[in-house]
């Protein structure tokens, strides 16, 4: 197995972990403990990845262009913009009269977050293809 198979295997395992998370739907009981625990676990993992990986790597990339203080301010500004954007989406997302409206809100917020996530991801992919 060559070096070019390792990215495929890692991507395959990531897809399988999403599939494993799907099976927890069948263990849902009336108190929604599995759903709440799964969402808490997922948000904790994403928060940890942001704090330990994404923010430091973005800071180091920005500090290659700017001095340390402006790089810190730029990085902090975009973190705050992301938090304010998330709070704004949560505030203005309408409540509906669905049977399980809390689950509907979580789904809508997740859909909007994934859409907003894919915009800069697509821009970075386009920028990497130009060079």
VEXDREN-2710 file (C-alpha; in Angstrom, 1 decimal):
% VEXDREN-2710
k/r/px/py/pz
1/UNK/0.0/0.0/0.0
2/UNK/1.6/3.2/-1.2
3/UNK/1.6/6.7/0.4
4/UNK/-1.2/7.8/-1.9
5/UNK/-3.6/5.4/-0.2
6/UNK/-3.3/6.9/3.3
7/UNK/-5.5/10.0/2.5
8/UNK/-8.2/7.7/1.0
9/UNK/-8.1/5.5/4.1
10/UNK/-8.4/8.4/6.5
11/UNK/-11.3/9.9/4.5
12/UNK/-13.0/6.5/4.4
13/UNK/-12.7/6.1/8.2
14/UNK/-14.1/9.6/8.7
15/UNK/-17.1/8.7/6.5
16/UNK/-17.5/5.5/8.5
17/UNK/-17.5/7.4/11.8
18/UNK/-20.4/9.5/10.4
19/UNK/-22.2/6.3/9.5
20/UNK/-21.6/5.0/13.0
21/UNK/-23.1/8.2/14.5
22/UNK/-26.2/7.6/12.3
23/UNK/-26.9/4.3/14.1
24/UNK/-27.5/6.1/17.4
25/UNK/-30.9/7.3/16.0
26/UNK/-32.3/3.8/16.6
27/UNK/-31.4/4.0/20.3
28/UNK/-33.4/7.1/20.8
29/UNK/-35.8/6.9/23.7
30/UNK/-38.5/9.2/24.9
31/UNK/-36.2/11.4/27.1
32/UNK/-33.8/12.2/24.2
33/UNK/-30.7/11.4/26.3
34/UNK/-28.9/9.9/23.4
35/UNK/-29.6/13.0/21.2
36/UNK/-28.5/15.4/23.9
37/UNK/-25.4/13.4/24.7
38/UNK/-24.5/13.1/21.0
39/UNK/-24.9/16.8/20.4
40/UNK/-22.9/17.7/23.5
41/UNK/-20.1/15.3/22.4
42/UNK/-20.1/16.7/18.9
43/UNK/-20.0/20.3/20.0
44/UNK/-17.2/19.5/22.5
45/UNK/-15.1/17.9/19.8
46/UNK/-15.6/20.8/17.4
47/UNK/-14.8/23.3/20.2
48/UNK/-11.6/21.4/21.1
49/UNK/-10.6/21.2/17.4
50/UNK/-11.2/24.9/17.0
51/UNK/-9.2/25.8/20.1
52/UNK/-6.3/23.4/19.7
53/UNK/-5.9/23.2/15.9
54/UNK/-7.8/25.7/13.7
55/UNK/-7.2/28.9/15.6
56/UNK/-3.4/28.3/16.2
57/UNK/-2.9/27.3/12.6
58/UNK/-4.8/30.4/11.3
59/UNK/-2.8/32.6/13.6
60/UNK/0.5/31.2/12.4
61/UNK/-0.6/31.6/8.8
62/UNK/-1.7/35.2/9.4
63/UNK/1.5/36.0/11.4
64/UNK/3.6/35.1/8.3
65/UNK/2.1/38.1/6.6
66/UNK/1.5/40.6/9.5
67/UNK/3.2/41.3/12.8
68/UNK/2.1/39.4/15.9
69/UNK/-0.4/42.0/17.2
70/UNK/-2.3/42.7/14.0
71/UNK/-2.3/38.9/13.3
72/UNK/-3.8/38.3/16.8
73/UNK/-6.4/41.1/16.2
74/UNK/-7.4/39.7/12.8
75/UNK/-7.7/36.2/14.1
76/UNK/-9.7/37.4/17.1
77/UNK/-12.0/39.5/14.9
78/UNK/-13.0/36.6/12.7
79/UNK/-13.6/34.3/15.8
80/UNK/-15.9/37.0/17.2
81/UNK/-17.6/37.4/13.8
82/UNK/-18.3/33.7/13.7
83/UNK/-19.7/33.8/17.2
84/UNK/-21.9/36.8/16.4
85/UNK/-23.1/35.2/13.2
86/UNK/-24.1/32.0/15.1
87/UNK/-25.9/34.0/17.7
88/UNK/-27.8/36.0/15.0
89/UNK/-28.8/32.8/13.2
90/UNK/-30.1/31.3/16.5
91/UNK/-32.0/34.5/17.4
92/UNK/-33.7/35.0/14.0
93/UNK/-34.4/31.4/13.1
94/UNK/-38.2/31.2/13.4
95/UNK/-39.8/28.7/15.8
96/UNK/-42.2/26.4/14.0
97/UNK/-45.1/24.3/15.2
98/UNK/-43.6/21.0/14.3
99/UNK/-44.1/18.0/16.6
100/UNK/-40.4/18.2/17.7
101/UNK/-39.6/21.9/17.2
102/UNK/-36.3/21.7/19.2
103/UNK/-35.0/19.0/16.8
104/UNK/-36.2/21.1/13.9
105/UNK/-34.2/24.1/15.1
106/UNK/-31.1/22.0/15.6
107/UNK/-31.5/20.7/12.1
108/UNK/-32.0/24.1/10.6
109/UNK/-29.0/25.6/12.5
110/UNK/-26.8/22.7/11.4
111/UNK/-27.9/23.1/7.8
112/UNK/-27.1/26.8/7.8
113/UNK/-23.8/26.3/9.6
114/UNK/-22.8/23.6/7.0
115/UNK/-23.8/25.9/4.2
116/UNK/-21.8/28.8/5.6
117/UNK/-18.8/26.5/6.3
118/UNK/-18.8/25.4/2.7
119/UNK/-18.5/28.9/1.3
120/UNK/-14.9/29.6/2.5
121/UNK/-14.0/25.9/1.9
122/UNK/-15.0/26.3/-1.7
123/UNK/-13.1/29.6/-1.9
124/UNK/-10.0/28.0/-0.5
125/UNK/-10.3/25.1/-3.0
126/UNK/-10.6/27.6/-5.8
127/UNK/-7.6/29.5/-4.6
128/UNK/-5.5/26.3/-4.3
129/UNK/-6.4/25.4/-7.9
130/UNK/-5.2/28.7/-9.3
131/UNK/-1.6/28.4/-8.1
END
